[in-house]
Amino acid sequence: MSNRKATFLQADVQRALKAAHALGIPVARYEITPDGTIRVVCQDEAGTPVEQSALDNWLAKNEAR
């Protein structure tokens, strides 16, 4: 096994979750892809995950950060 540089750090995940919490957005789950992309999936008042908006889809498609 070779040593690889981590694509994300625990601090990165903590920052993303803290930001959602600070905004009062309930988090359903978070996803981390092999390339290091961290995606926070929020939930609505009923507790069901909220689907991505058109803007989120566009940003993901164009790899905007």
C-alpha positions, 0 to 999 in steps of 0.5 A, a space after each residue: 500500500 502506498 501513502 497518499 495525500 488525503 483528499 479531504 481533512 476532518 477539519 474540512 468536514 467539520 467546517 461544512 457541518 458547522 456552517 450548516 448548523 450556524 445557518 440553522 439548516 438541519 443536516 440529513 447526511 454528508 457525502 464525501 467522494 473519492 476526489 475529496 468533494 464534500 456534499 452536505 445533504 440538508 433535510 426539511 422540517 419533516 425530516 426528509 432529505 431535500 433534493 438539489 436545486 437547479 443551481 446546485 446541479 449546475 454548480 456540480 456539473 461545472 465543478 464550481 466551488 
